[in-house]
Amino acid sequence: MRSRILGLVCLLVASGAAIFWWSRPDVSQSVEIRAPGELPAATAPTGTAEVEARPAESDHPAEPEPATTTPAPETPPGKTDGKNPFRVDSTGKLVLDEQTRLNMEALFAQTDRADLLDAQQDATAKLPPAAAAEATALLERYENYSKQQRQSYPPGIAPTTEEAALAELDGLHALRVAHFGPEAARAFFGAEEEVTRSLIDLMRLEKDQSLTLQEKAERAQKLHDQIEAGQRH
């Protein structure tokens, strides 16, 4: 999270969603929707005579054969899963959290425009029907949100003051709530917005006005890390 949030503040929340995804080093876990694999049953004894003929094996029964199904590899730390962006809980309900949002960002960032529809269909194909319908709607909302975000806050055009950055962050929050609703917006962006807001507040407290915004952001990040470290001990 550190380098991604620092980059976010250095650009003063003016970068596009694809840039946010590309620089993110968070740990992610992709959960594949599938039925549990069946373990092969242990071989039952074939008869008393066979057991007596092999006394050594009767003392040490053979262990069951290992499962032949190879589990799907976990997503490596620091990676998102654009091919399988959605997860469900034990009740089949779609999981909505920051990782889900980052996975959706990855899907759009990694997929050519001509292949986007197929990629979205593949992303929801393994989900239960209700979860698949919700995921399809979320992908449409995310695409619309991304378009409006780029129009309202074009990448590369950054605010020049901390106050302007804070105002832009408030605007982004309102845009997210408008597209996803308050609960989903909080699940998708809440943690990132909280850290970004804290860093901008720390930048505003910087007394050395000769520093550039990036230098202020770097100092704010160091101070934020020190505060977090102190809270953990």
C-alpha positions as CSV (number, residue, x, y, z in Angstrom):
1,M,0.0,0.0,0.0
2,R,2.8,2.4,0.8
3,S,4.3,3.1,-2.6
4,R,0.9,3.2,-4.2
5,I,-0.6,5.7,-1.8
6,L,2.6,7.8,-1.9
7,G,2.3,7.8,-5.7
8,L,-1.3,8.7,-5.4
9,V,-0.6,11.7,-3.2
10,C,2.3,12.8,-5.4
11,L,-0.1,13.0,-8.3
12,L,-2.7,14.4,-5.9
13,V,-5.3,11.9,-6.8
14,A,-5.4,13.0,-10.4
15,S,-4.2,9.7,-12.0
16,G,-6.4,7.3,-13.8
17,A,-7.6,4.0,-12.3
18,A,-5.3,2.0,-14.5
19,I,-2.3,3.8,-13.0
20,F,-3.6,3.1,-9.5
21,W,-3.8,-0.6,-10.3
22,W,-0.4,-0.8,-12.1
23,S,1.5,0.6,-9.2
24,R,-0.2,-1.3,-6.4
25,P,1.9,-3.7,-4.3
26,D,-0.8,-5.0,-2.0
27,V,-1.2,-8.7,-1.3
28,S,-4.2,-10.2,-3.1
29,Q,-5.8,-13.6,-2.9
30,S,-7.9,-14.9,-5.8
31,V,-10.5,-17.5,-4.8
32,E,-11.6,-19.9,-7.5
33,I,-15.3,-20.8,-7.5
34,R,-15.3,-24.6,-7.7
35,A,-16.5,-27.6,-5.8
36,P,-14.1,-29.2,-3.4
37,G,-12.0,-32.0,-4.8
38,E,-12.7,-35.5,-3.7
39,L,-10.0,-37.5,-2.0
40,P,-9.6,-41.1,-3.1
41,A,-10.8,-43.5,-0.5
42,A,-8.3,-45.7,1.3
43,T,-8.1,-49.3,0.1
44,A,-9.9,-51.7,2.4
45,P,-8.2,-55.0,3.4
46,T,-9.0,-57.8,1.0
47,G,-9.0,-60.6,3.6
48,T,-7.4,-62.1,6.7
49,A,-5.2,-64.4,4.7
50,E,-3.6,-61.5,2.8
51,V,-3.0,-59.6,6.0
52,E,-1.3,-62.7,7.6
53,A,0.9,-63.2,4.5
54,R,2.1,-59.6,4.8
55,P,2.6,-58.9,8.6
56,A,4.8,-55.9,8.0
57,E,2.0,-54.1,6.2
58,S,-0.5,-55.0,8.9
59,D,1.6,-53.0,11.4
60,H,2.0,-50.1,9.1
61,P,-1.2,-49.7,6.9
62,A,-0.6,-48.0,3.6
63,E,-1.6,-44.4,3.5
64,P,-4.3,-43.3,1.0
65,E,-3.1,-42.2,-2.4
66,P,-2.8,-38.4,-2.7
67,A,-5.4,-36.5,-4.6
68,T,-4.9,-36.4,-8.3
69,T,-6.5,-33.0,-8.7
70,T,-3.9,-30.2,-8.6
71,P,-5.3,-27.2,-6.8
72,A,-5.3,-23.9,-8.6
73,P,-2.2,-21.8,-7.7
74,E,-2.8,-18.8,-5.5
75,T,-2.3,-15.3,-6.9
76,P,1.3,-14.3,-6.0
77,P,1.6,-11.5,-3.5
78,G,1.5,-8.0,-5.1
79,K,-0.7,-9.2,-8.0
80,T,-4.3,-8.8,-8.9
81,D,-6.4,-11.2,-10.8
82,G,-8.1,-9.7,-13.8
83,K,-9.2,-13.0,-15.2
84,N,-11.1,-14.1,-12.1
85,P,-11.9,-10.9,-10.4
86,F,-14.9,-12.0,-8.3
87,R,-15.3,-14.2,-5.2
88,V,-18.3,-15.5,-3.3
89,D,-18.7,-16.3,0.4
90,S,-19.9,-19.6,1.8
91,T,-23.5,-18.6,1.1
92,G,-22.8,-17.8,-2.6
93,K,-23.0,-14.0,-2.1
94,L,-20.6,-11.8,-4.0
95,V,-17.7,-10.5,-1.9
96,L,-17.3,-6.7,-2.3
97,D,-14.0,-5.4,-1.0
98,E,-10.9,-3.4,-2.2
99,Q,-9.5,-6.5,-3.8
100,T,-12.6,-6.9,-5.9
101,R,-12.2,-3.4,-7.1
102,L,-8.5,-3.8,-7.9
103,N,-9.3,-7.0,-9.8
104,M,-11.9,-5.2,-11.9
105,E,-9.3,-2.5,-12.6
106,A,-6.9,-5.2,-13.7
107,L,-9.5,-6.7,-16.0
108,F,-10.1,-3.4,-17.9
109,A,-6.4,-2.5,-17.9
110,Q,-5.2,-5.9,-19.2
111,T,-7.9,-6.5,-21.8
112,D,-8.0,-5.1,-25.3
113,R,-11.2,-3.2,-26.1
114,A,-12.3,-5.7,-28.7
115,D,-12.0,-8.5,-26.2
116,L,-13.6,-6.8,-23.3
117,L,-17.1,-8.3,-23.6
118,D,-15.7,-11.8,-23.8
119,A,-13.5,-11.2,-20.8
120,Q,-16.4,-9.9,-18.8
121,Q,-18.5,-12.9,-19.6
122,D,-15.6,-15.2,-18.7
123,A,-15.2,-13.4,-15.4
124,T,-18.7,-14.1,-14.3
125,A,-19.2,-17.6,-15.9
126,K,-18.3,-19.6,-12.8
127,L,-20.4,-17.6,-10.4
128,P,-23.8,-18.6,-9.0
129,P,-26.6,-17.0,-11.0
130,A,-27.4,-14.2,-8.5
131,A,-23.8,-13.4,-8.0
132,A,-23.1,-13.5,-11.7
133,A,-25.9,-11.0,-12.4
134,E,-24.6,-8.6,-9.6
135,A,-21.0,-9.0,-11.0
136,T,-22.1,-8.1,-14.5
137,A,-23.8,-5.0,-13.2
138,L,-20.7,-4.0,-11.2
139,L,-18.5,-4.3,-14.3
140,E,-20.9,-2.0,-16.2
141,R,-20.9,0.5,-13.3
142,Y,-17.1,0.4,-13.1
143,E,-16.7,1.1,-16.8
144,N,-19.1,4.0,-16.6
145,Y,-17.4,5.3,-13.4
146,S,-13.9,5.1,-15.1
147,K,-15.1,7.1,-18.1
148,Q,-16.6,9.8,-15.9
149,Q,-13.5,9.9,-13.7
150,R,-11.2,10.5,-16.6
151,Q,-13.5,13.2,-17.9
152,S,-13.8,15.0,-14.6
153,Y,-10.2,14.4,-13.5
154,P,-8.1,13.9,-16.6
155,P,-4.8,12.0,-15.9
156,G,-1.8,14.3,-15.8
157,I,-3.7,17.4,-14.7
158,A,-3.0,17.6,-11.0
159,P,-4.1,20.1,-8.4
160,T,-1.4,22.5,-7.4
161,T,-2.2,22.8,-3.7
162,E,-3.1,20.4,-0.9
163,E,-6.5,22.2,-0.6
164,A,-7.2,21.5,-4.2
165,A,-6.2,17.9,-3.8
166,L,-8.5,17.5,-0.8
167,A,-11.3,19.0,-2.8
168,E,-10.6,16.6,-5.7
169,L,-10.6,13.6,-3.3
170,D,-14.0,14.7,-2.1
171,G,-15.2,14.9,-5.7
172,L,-13.9,11.5,-6.4
173,H,-15.7,10.1,-3.3
174,A,-19.0,11.7,-4.4
175,L,-18.5,10.2,-7.9
176,R,-17.9,6.7,-6.5
177,V,-21.0,6.9,-4.3
178,A,-23.1,8.0,-7.2
179,H,-22.0,5.0,-9.3
180,F,-21.7,2.2,-6.7
181,G,-23.8,3.4,-3.8
182,P,-22.4,4.3,-0.3
183,E,-21.8,0.7,0.9
184,A,-20.0,-0.6,-2.2
185,A,-18.0,2.7,-2.6
186,R,-16.8,2.3,1.0
187,A,-15.9,-1.3,0.4
188,F,-14.0,-0.6,-2.8
189,F,-12.3,2.7,-2.0
190,G,-12.8,3.4,1.8
191,A,-9.4,2.3,3.0
192,E,-7.5,4.1,0.2
193,E,-9.4,7.3,0.7
194,E,-8.8,7.3,4.4
195,V,-5.0,6.9,4.0
196,T,-4.9,9.5,1.2
197,R,-6.9,12.0,3.2
198,S,-4.5,11.5,6.2
199,L,-1.5,12.0,4.0
200,I,-2.9,15.2,2.5
201,D,-3.7,16.5,6.0
202,L,-0.1,15.8,7.0
203,M,1.2,17.6,4.0
204,R,-0.9,20.6,5.0
205,L,0.9,20.7,8.4
206,E,4.3,20.9,6.7
207,K,5.9,24.2,7.8
208,D,8.7,24.2,5.2
209,Q,6.9,25.9,2.3
210,S,10.0,25.7,0.1
211,L,9.4,22.0,-0.4
212,T,7.8,20.7,-3.6
213,L,4.5,18.8,-3.3
214,Q,6.3,15.5,-3.9
215,E,8.8,16.3,-1.2
216,K,5.9,17.1,1.1
217,A,4.2,13.8,0.2
218,E,7.4,11.9,0.9
219,R,7.7,13.5,4.4
220,A,4.1,12.9,5.0
221,Q,4.5,9.2,4.1
222,K,7.4,8.8,6.5
223,L,5.5,10.5,9.3
224,H,2.4,8.3,8.6
225,D,4.6,5.2,8.7
226,Q,6.1,6.3,12.1
227,I,2.6,6.9,13.5
228,E,1.4,3.5,12.3
229,A,4.5,1.8,13.7
230,G,3.9,3.5,17.1
231,Q,0.3,2.3,17.1
232,R,1.4,-1.3,16.5
233,H,3.8,-1.3,19.5
